[in-house]
Amino acid sequence: MKQLSLLAAIVLNTLLSFSQSNFYCDYNPELQHTQNYLTQKAGRTVCLANGNAHTPKGVLNTIILFVTFTEDVNNTSAENDIPFWPKDGLPTYAQGLLNASANAGATKSNNLSGYYETMSGYDGTNGFSVTGKVFHVTISKQFTYDITKLKRENLDLFEMTLFQRAITALQSQYPNEDWSLYDKRDNINRSGTRQSFDSDNNTLFSDGVIDYLSVHFRLLPSDLNIFRTGPDQVLRNGRSYFSGMKNSSTLPDLVKNNQTFWVDCGHTLFDPFEYPKFFAYFTHEFGHGVFGLTHQMGANDVTGFYFNSYYGWGMMADVAKFFNTSNAWENWTYGWSNPQIATPGIQTYTIKDFVTTKDAIKIPIPNTNQALWIENHQLINTFDNKNTINTGSMTAGLYMYISDYESPENCVVMPNTALGFNDIPYSRMFFWANRLKVLSREGNKDYSYTVNNNTFYFSTTQDNPISGVHSAQSIRIDRDQDNVIDYKSATANDGSNEHTRVYKLNGADVANWSGNSTSAFGVGDELSISGILPILNYPFIENESERSEISNNNTPTNPIRFKPYELNGLRINILNYNSSTKEFNLFISFNEIDLKENKDWAGRIELPNITQNNIPDLIVKAGKVLTIKRS
């Protein structure tokens, strides 16, 4: 039999550390889509580019509402002294957040409007512009805690109470505002003619629903202490609320000239954030509501149906990210740009700067429905840089990641019957979190660690190119030392997962998960079975029935099993760089079967029929050693 299956187990030596992101987004797309799409969309085509609440094309006029509190006006405590946000006014950065009108010119603003115009390539015909107006209201934050309810329930009530007061105050404090300016599109489920991803709503249409309204509260840490289960608990900071989910009595309406407008789409933020965090959080929550995508690139440290969380960049990423940009997969998803598609018939490719040209390369991974994405980040655009949430700086170069499940036209046909929801193409495309696996030039390694006074220090031990880890991803740990690594999937949030980011590596403080030069590929680098690492598929849990939770109270009879890594003939060589045009030239081959360097492999590995004939599919060259590690 021609196929060779290599089965091996890998043991990762890991350590305990706690996330320092300090942002938790309370979002679960399963609640939004499961029942709707299995019952109402049977046999119909849904497209990511159509968007969730709104299609990300044309102009979307929005409201940003900042809320301060009467109780804080005379509060002289240290926590109430917020340099960038006065006690009874707007944050210092607020007035410049949005443009009043769209800008089709080549030079974009350095604000939220300019961000969406830059990322989408808005030119008046194509792309997406977010415009609008900033408002401020002052309300009371008095709240009666219900001791008969759980802390989480009280937190929900507290948020809704403040939300209701804020909308009431917006109406009363701006009685002459023309709210119809913010109702130019047909929100989902309101008119009965449109639902998520169902159709393009880039048309002028008033449906009596404010298109998008975000509310940002100036709450203090002490305001939220009563809702915490422990002193270090990070409560949710952001939450998206969706069109079509509103009960008519949930929120007050906005009224002008006897015309009533529902508030039914947007997001809330609890904490007073300085501008870099506000910007990152706004674009993230906006992405949930408008685009309808779930957590990727390390947001909430989510793992989804995969083993580790991978940190990177993009709108749906963690807030401490590599770049303040979208990524090419998002751009393709939203219909903003299309990548070059590498095929076996073409071997040399040129890739331009991603942000300024929207260029990217997508390489289908053989024998899978996954793909490798390559972006050229030259750091020449305002947004193509790391934010100041974490220290460090980026290096111009090529950045890569693997995306799980690719549909040729970012559209799928819904099943006619209620199939296993987690496995239908819609689910893989729309709400599987952590679908993007970021690669790093440092390669994949095995790690050891030592512990000193509750501080954990990683050290790299050896290359493990297939099943190893790198420092810009999470590492699984047994935090409570009970011999079970808690694993929770099937959610957009982190839950009880036991894993960590790397903060100490080889004697140095690191924050590689927020981006630095270790992730950038450059001239002379090779990715292949003989190179820095092979371009293989991104495994997920094989058995759908196991995609829930493994924890202390649910010790499995058999360990969860992930899809195997499938070897292939992909090889990428970065040939040269043109400093004038900022372009890289790449050689891409699909038939590399020669192992030219000594390698250690571990994991569940399969060797398919790469050459599609009777010749060998893997050749270890003379003098080279391939070590298969098993345990």
Buried (B, 14 or more C-beta within 10 A) or exposed (E): EEEEEBEBEBEBEBBBBEBEBEBBBBBBBBEBBBEBBBEEBEEBEBBBBBBBBBBBBBBBBBBBBBBBBBBBEEBEEEEBEBEEBBBEEBBEBBEBBBBEEBBBEEEBBEBBBBBBBBBBBBEEEBBBBBBBBBBBBBBEBEBEEEEEEEBEEBBBBBBBBBBBBBBBBBBEEBEEBEBBBBBBBBBBBBBEEBBBBBBBBBEEBBBBBBBBBBBBBBBBEEBBEEBBEEEEEEBBBBBBBBBBEBEEEBBBBBEBEEBEBBBBBBBBBBBBBBBBBBBBBBBBBBBBBBBBBBBBBBBBBBBBBBBBBBBBBBBBBBBBBBBBBBBBBBBBBBBBBEBBEBEEEEBEBBBBBBBBBBBBBBBBBBBBBBBBBBBBBBBEBBBBBBBEBBEBEBBBBBBBBBBBBBBEEBBBBBBEEEEEBBEBBBBBBBBBBBBBBBBBBBBBBBBBBEEEEEEBBBBBEEBBBBBBBBBBBBBBBEBEEEEBBBBBBBBBBBBEBBBBBBBBBEEEEBBBBBBBBBBBBBEEBBBBBBBBBBBBBBBBBBEEEBBBBBBEEEEEEEEBEBBBBBBBBBBBBBEEBEEEEBBBBBEBBBBBBBBBBEBBBBBBBBBBEBBEEEEBBBEBEEEBEBEEBEE
